[in-house]
């Protein structure tokens, strides 16, 4: 009877242990399936990201193959038109009338102001060259970041391959666990010890797998974080470049209309900076692909930079030619202006000489008339007494005349003296004739 009870108790314990082992195996299988599903989702997401990177790479390669020449040609058209206007010959100075000397002086001042503006534009070009050098240094830094991100991407791909290997190991371990369960069931005598051992081994294995999974996730998240930081730095650099381009456009819009070629050159340089930034961003994203694609993009980027630098050099040479033309035009205007002033001075001197000559002739005629009047009045001078005031006035006129002969005056003074002399002689003759009549 006791043997029957012990047998029942053993059967019941055996059934309980079997049920507990089945539950533990099911729980372990569910956890392994969840981990396998998570790894498959991660693999699918990485595959989608890889497809997206390949698509962006093909788009960047297509854009780099076209090159910046269409945009550069369109941007150069307004500048070429303005250059034709500037090279038009200036009007000759012989066509300028004396009444237009004030306008010519204003034009000369305006040319001087434009020369100062040219100096300011040269300073702006120097600053833009420094900014271009800074962008080149930033490009070198971005290339270094690109290599670092490439290594991180390779590490991520290696980690993904490790996840695949781990899944295979888990599958083999699951099969081994199932075989162990059958062995545990068939071995009734060692059921309790084997169950405890299996429970401990399964628990330790689960903890080890959880720790390994956390470690692999941290290793995967670290390059993702670094990649996000690099992308944020690129976006911040793009914002800074955008602010710089806007400030440059605002500064250049204040320049004079005859120097719009400088503004167009600066806008063209900004577009070149934008193209370079776009290509660098494309290269930054394309670093998630293999090494050969990055080398192709770098070669295309160098090929796009060379014609842009050649165009900038050509524009700078054009600016130097324009400065030389402006200096020659300024010298020609100064020479023509001085020549006009000299001609005007000669004309005024000729007018003054003619006025002196006319005044001299009038003086000679007046003196001749006075002599005639004196000669006609001389026979009656002893008979007609001259008032004392009249004699005094005549003596003063004679002394004035002798003083003027000794101290000749200018043309204008001589004219006024002749007018006064005529009025005094008329007064003298009237006095004498009035006494003769009385």
WORA-V909168 format. One record per residue. N is the residue number from 0. PSI is psi in whole degrees, -180 to 180 (NA if undefined). BURIAL is # if it has 24 or more other ideal C-beta (glycine too) atoms within 12 Angstrom, else .. Layout:
# WORA-V909168
n=N psi=PSI burial=BURIAL
n=N psi=PSI burial=BURIAL
This chain:
# WORA-V909168
n=0 psi=-45 burial=.
n=1 psi=-36 burial=.
n=2 psi=-37 burial=.
n=3 psi=-42 burial=.
n=4 psi=-42 burial=.
n=5 psi=-35 burial=.
n=6 psi=-41 burial=.
n=7 psi=-44 burial=.
n=8 psi=-41 burial=.
n=9 psi=-40 burial=.
n=10 psi=-42 burial=.
n=11 psi=-43 burial=.
n=12 psi=-38 burial=.
n=13 psi=-42 burial=.
n=14 psi=-41 burial=.
n=15 psi=-45 burial=.
n=16 psi=-39 burial=#
n=17 psi=-43 burial=#
n=18 psi=-42 burial=.
n=19 psi=-41 burial=.
n=20 psi=-41 burial=#
n=21 psi=-43 burial=.
n=22 psi=-42 burial=.
n=23 psi=-41 burial=#
n=24 psi=-42 burial=#
n=25 psi=-44 burial=.
n=26 psi=-43 burial=.
n=27 psi=-41 burial=#
n=28 psi=-41 burial=#
n=29 psi=-42 burial=.
n=30 psi=-42 burial=#
n=31 psi=-40 burial=#
n=32 psi=-40 burial=.
n=33 psi=-43 burial=.
n=34 psi=-42 burial=#
n=35 psi=-40 burial=#
n=36 psi=-42 burial=.
n=37 psi=-42 burial=.
n=38 psi=-38 burial=#
n=39 psi=-40 burial=.
n=40 psi=-42 burial=.
n=41 psi=-42 burial=#
n=42 psi=-42 burial=#
n=43 psi=-41 burial=.
n=44 psi=-43 burial=.
n=45 psi=-35 burial=#
n=46 psi=-40 burial=.
n=47 psi=-41 burial=.
n=48 psi=-38 burial=.
n=49 psi=-42 burial=.
n=50 psi=-41 burial=.
n=51 psi=-42 burial=.
n=52 psi=-39 burial=#
n=53 psi=-39 burial=.
n=54 psi=-44 burial=.
n=55 psi=-36 burial=#
n=56 psi=-43 burial=#
n=57 psi=-38 burial=.
n=58 psi=-43 burial=.
n=59 psi=-39 burial=#
n=60 psi=-40 burial=#
n=61 psi=-44 burial=.
n=62 psi=-39 burial=#
n=63 psi=-33 burial=#
n=64 psi=-36 burial=.
n=65 psi=-37 burial=.
n=66 psi=169 burial=.
n=67 psi=7 burial=#
n=68 psi=-41 burial=.
n=69 psi=-44 burial=.
n=70 psi=-37 burial=#
n=71 psi=-41 burial=#
n=72 psi=-45 burial=.
n=73 psi=-36 burial=.
n=74 psi=-25 burial=#
n=75 psi=-18 burial=#
n=76 psi=-51 burial=.
n=77 psi=-37 burial=.
n=78 psi=-38 burial=#
n=79 psi=-40 burial=.
n=80 psi=-43 burial=.
n=81 psi=-35 burial=#
n=82 psi=-37 burial=#
n=83 psi=-42 burial=.
n=84 psi=-41 burial=.
n=85 psi=-33 burial=#
n=86 psi=0 burial=.
n=87 psi=140 burial=.
n=88 psi=142 burial=.
n=89 psi=152 burial=.
n=90 psi=141 burial=.
n=91 psi=150 burial=.
n=92 psi=-24 burial=#
n=93 psi=-22 burial=.
n=94 psi=-7 burial=.
n=95 psi=128 burial=#
n=96 psi=159 burial=.
n=97 psi=-31 burial=.
n=98 psi=-11 burial=.
n=99 psi=14 burial=.
n=100 psi=-34 burial=.
n=101 psi=-44 burial=.
n=102 psi=-38 burial=.
n=103 psi=-39 burial=#
n=104 psi=-41 burial=.
n=105 psi=-41 burial=.
n=106 psi=-37 burial=#
n=107 psi=-42 burial=#
n=108 psi=-39 burial=.
n=109 psi=-38 burial=.
n=110 psi=-39 burial=#
n=111 psi=-42 burial=.
n=112 psi=-41 burial=.
n=113 psi=-32 burial=#
n=114 psi=-40 burial=#
n=115 psi=-40 burial=.
n=116 psi=-35 burial=#
n=117 psi=-41 burial=#
n=118 psi=-43 burial=.
n=119 psi=-41 burial=.
n=120 psi=-35 burial=#
n=121 psi=-40 burial=.
n=122 psi=-40 burial=.
n=123 psi=-39 burial=#
n=124 psi=-40 burial=#
n=125 psi=-43 burial=.
n=126 psi=-38 burial=.
n=127 psi=-36 burial=#
n=128 psi=-42 burial=.
n=129 psi=-40 burial=.
n=130 psi=-36 burial=#
n=131 psi=-41 burial=#
n=132 psi=-39 burial=.
n=133 psi=-40 burial=.
n=134 psi=-36 burial=#
n=135 psi=-43 burial=.
n=136 psi=-41 burial=.
n=137 psi=-35 burial=#
n=138 psi=-41 burial=#
n=139 psi=-41 burial=.
n=140 psi=-40 burial=.
n=141 psi=-35 burial=#
n=142 psi=-40 burial=#
n=143 psi=-43 burial=.
n=144 psi=-36 burial=#
n=145 psi=-41 burial=#
n=146 psi=-40 burial=.
n=147 psi=-44 burial=.
n=148 psi=-33 burial=#
n=149 psi=-43 burial=#
n=150 psi=-41 burial=.
n=151 psi=-38 burial=#
n=152 psi=-40 burial=#
n=153 psi=-40 burial=.
n=154 psi=-40 burial=.
n=155 psi=-41 burial=#
n=156 psi=-39 burial=#
n=157 psi=-39 burial=.
n=158 psi=-39 burial=#
n=159 psi=-41 burial=#
n=160 psi=-35 burial=.
n=161 psi=-37 burial=#
n=162 psi=-41 burial=#
n=163 psi=-44 burial=.
n=164 psi=-38 burial=.
n=165 psi=-37 burial=#
n=166 psi=-43 burial=#
n=167 psi=-40 burial=.
n=168 psi=-41 burial=.
n=169 psi=-39 burial=#
n=170 psi=-43 burial=.
n=171 psi=-37 burial=.
n=172 psi=-36 burial=#
n=173 psi=-42 burial=#
n=174 psi=-41 burial=.
n=175 psi=-38 burial=.
n=176 psi=-39 burial=#
n=177 psi=-40 burial=.
n=178 psi=-37 burial=.
n=179 psi=-37 burial=#
n=180 psi=-43 burial=#
n=181 psi=-38 burial=.
n=182 psi=-39 burial=.
n=183 psi=-41 burial=#
n=184 psi=-42 burial=.
n=185 psi=-27 burial=.
n=186 psi=90 burial=.
n=187 psi=-31 burial=.
n=188 psi=-34 burial=.
n=189 psi=29 burial=.
n=190 psi=-49 burial=#
n=191 psi=-49 burial=.
n=192 psi=-42 burial=.
n=193 psi=-37 burial=#
n=194 psi=-44 burial=#
n=195 psi=-44 burial=.
n=196 psi=-43 burial=.
n=197 psi=-40 burial=#
n=198 psi=-46 burial=#
n=199 psi=-42 burial=.
n=200 psi=-42 burial=.
n=201 psi=-42 burial=#
n=202 psi=-46 burial=.
n=203 psi=-39 burial=.
n=204 psi=-40 burial=#
n=205 psi=-43 burial=#
n=206 psi=-42 burial=.
n=207 psi=-40 burial=.
n=208 psi=-39 burial=#
n=209 psi=-45 burial=.
n=210 psi=-42 burial=.
n=211 psi=-40 burial=.
n=212 psi=-42 burial=#
n=213 psi=-42 burial=.
n=214 psi=-43 burial=.
n=215 psi=-37 burial=#
n=216 psi=-41 burial=.
n=217 psi=-41 burial=.
n=218 psi=-31 burial=.
n=219 psi=-37 burial=#
n=220 psi=-29 burial=.
n=221 psi=-50 burial=.
n=222 psi=-31 burial=#
n=223 psi=-41 burial=#
n=224 psi=-44 burial=.
n=225 psi=-38 burial=#
n=226 psi=-40 burial=#
n=227 psi=-40 burial=.
n=228 psi=-42 burial=.
n=229 psi=-41 burial=#
n=230 psi=-38 burial=#
n=231 psi=-39 burial=.
n=232 psi=-39 burial=.
n=233 psi=-42 burial=#
n=234 psi=-40 burial=.
n=235 psi=-42 burial=.
n=236 psi=-38 burial=#
n=237 psi=-39 burial=#
n=238 psi=-42 burial=.
n=239 psi=-41 burial=.
n=240 psi=-36 burial=#
n=241 psi=-42 burial=.
n=242 psi=-39 burial=.
n=243 psi=-42 burial=#
n=244 psi=-41 burial=#
n=245 psi=-43 burial=.
n=246 psi=-38 burial=.
n=247 psi=-42 burial=#
n=248 psi=-41 burial=.
n=249 psi=-41 burial=.
n=250 psi=-38 burial=.
n=251 psi=-23 burial=#
n=252 psi=-16 burial=.
n=253 psi=-9 burial=.
n=254 psi=165 burial=#
n=255 psi=155 burial=#
n=256 psi=-29 burial=.
n=257 psi=-8 burial=#
n=258 psi=32 burial=#
n=259 psi=-19 burial=#
n=260 psi=-32 burial=#
n=261 psi=-42 burial=#
n=262 psi=-42 burial=#
n=263 psi=-37 burial=#
n=264 psi=-40 burial=#
n=265 psi=-42 burial=#
n=266 psi=-39 burial=#
n=267 psi=-41 burial=#
n=268 psi=-36 burial=#
n=269 psi=-41 burial=#
n=270 psi=-37 burial=#
n=271 psi=-41 burial=#
n=272 psi=-40 burial=#
n=273 psi=-41 burial=#
n=274 psi=-42 burial=#
n=275 psi=-41 burial=#
n=276 psi=-39 burial=#
n=277 psi=-43 burial=#
n=278 psi=-35 burial=#
n=279 psi=-39 burial=#
n=280 psi=-41 burial=#
n=281 psi=-39 burial=#
n=282 psi=-35 burial=#
n=283 psi=-42 burial=#
n=284 psi=-32 burial=#
n=285 psi=-6 burial=#
n=286 psi=-14 burial=#
n=287 psi=0 burial=#
n=288 psi=-170 burial=#
n=289 psi=174 burial=.
n=290 psi=-34 burial=.
n=291 psi=-36 burial=.
n=292 psi=-41 burial=#
n=293 psi=-40 burial=#
n=294 psi=-40 burial=.
n=295 psi=-44 burial=#
n=296 psi=-39 burial=#
n=297 psi=-40 burial=#
n=298 psi=-43 burial=.
n=299 psi=-37 burial=#
n=300 psi=-42 burial=#
n=301 psi=-40 burial=.
n=302 psi=-32 burial=.
n=303 psi=-29 burial=#
n=304 psi=-36 burial=#
n=305 psi=-49 burial=.
n=306 psi=-30 burial=.
n=307 psi=-44 burial=#
n=308 psi=-37 burial=.
n=309 psi=-41 burial=.
n=310 psi=-40 burial=#
n=311 psi=-41 burial=#
n=312 psi=-40 burial=.
n=313 psi=-41 burial=.
n=314 psi=-40 burial=#
n=315 psi=-40 burial=#
n=316 psi=-38 burial=.
n=317 psi=-39 burial=#
n=318 psi=-40 burial=#
n=319 psi=-41 burial=.
n=320 psi=-41 burial=.
n=321 psi=-39 burial=#
n=322 psi=-42 burial=#
n=323 psi=-42 burial=.
n=324 psi=-39 burial=#
n=325 psi=-40 burial=#
n=326 psi=-43 burial=.
n=327 psi=-40 burial=.
n=328 psi=-39 burial=#
n=329 psi=-43 burial=#
n=330 psi=-41 burial=.
n=331 psi=-40 burial=#
n=332 psi=-42 burial=#
n=333 psi=-43 burial=.
n=334 psi=-44 burial=.
n=335 psi=-37 burial=#
n=336 psi=-43 burial=#
n=337 psi=-39 burial=.
n=338 psi=-41 burial=.
n=339 psi=-41 burial=#
n=340 psi=-40 burial=.
n=341 psi=-42 burial=.
n=342 psi=-40 burial=.
n=343 psi=-40 burial=.
n=344 psi=-42 burial=.
n=345 psi=-39 burial=.
n=346 psi=-43 burial=.
n=347 psi=-40 burial=.
n=348 psi=-39 burial=.
n=349 psi=-41 burial=.
n=350 psi=-43 burial=.
n=351 psi=-40 burial=.
n=352 psi=-41 burial=.
n=353 psi=-38 burial=.
n=354 psi=-41 burial=.
n=355 psi=-43 burial=#
n=356 psi=-44 burial=.
n=357 psi=-40 burial=.
n=358 psi=-38 burial=#
n=359 psi=-43 burial=.
n=360 psi=-41 burial=.
n=361 psi=-37 burial=.
n=362 psi=-43 burial=#
n=363 psi=-42 burial=.
n=364 psi=-41 burial=.
n=365 psi=-40 burial=#
n=366 psi=-38 burial=.
n=367 psi=-42 burial=.
n=368 psi=-38 burial=.
n=369 psi=-40 burial=#
n=370 psi=-41 burial=.
n=371 psi=-43 burial=.
n=372 psi=-41 burial=.
n=373 psi=-43 burial=.
n=374 psi=-38 burial=.
n=375 psi=-30 burial=.
n=376 psi=-7 burial=#
n=377 psi=-41 burial=.
n=378 psi=-27 burial=.
n=379 psi=10 burial=.
n=380 psi=-35 burial=.
n=381 psi=-26 burial=.
n=382 psi=-35 burial=.
n=383 psi=116 burial=.
n=384 psi=139 burial=.
n=385 psi=131 burial=.
n=386 psi=155 burial=.
n=387 psi=-39 burial=.
n=388 psi=-40 burial=.
n=389 psi=-41 burial=#
n=390 psi=-44 burial=.
n=391 psi=-41 burial=.
n=392 psi=-39 burial=.
n=393 psi=-43 burial=#
n=394 psi=-40 burial=.
n=395 psi=-40 burial=.
n=396 psi=-40 burial=#
n=397 psi=-42 burial=.
n=398 psi=-39 burial=.
n=399 psi=-43 burial=.
n=400 psi=-42 burial=.
n=401 psi=-38 burial=.
n=402 psi=-39 burial=.
n=403 psi=-35 burial=#
n=404 psi=-37 burial=.
n=405 psi=-30 burial=.
n=406 psi=83 burial=.
n=407 psi=142 burial=.
n=408 psi=178 burial=.
n=409 psi=176 burial=.
n=410 psi=-42 burial=.
n=411 psi=-41 burial=.
n=412 psi=-40 burial=.
n=413 psi=-39 burial=#
n=414 psi=-46 burial=#
n=415 psi=-40 burial=.
n=416 psi=-39 burial=#
n=417 psi=-38 burial=#
n=418 psi=-44 burial=.
n=419 psi=-39 burial=.
n=420 psi=-43 burial=#
n=421 psi=-43 burial=.
n=422 psi=-38 burial=.
n=423 psi=-40 burial=#
n=424 psi=-39 burial=#
n=425 psi=-41 burial=.
n=426 psi=-41 burial=.
n=427 psi=-44 burial=#
n=428 psi=-38 burial=#
n=429 psi=-38 burial=.
n=430 psi=-45 burial=#
n=431 psi=-44 burial=#
n=432 psi=-32 burial=.
n=433 psi=-39 burial=.
n=434 psi=-37 burial=.
n=435 psi=-38 burial=.
n=436 psi=-36 burial=.
n=437 psi=NA burial=.
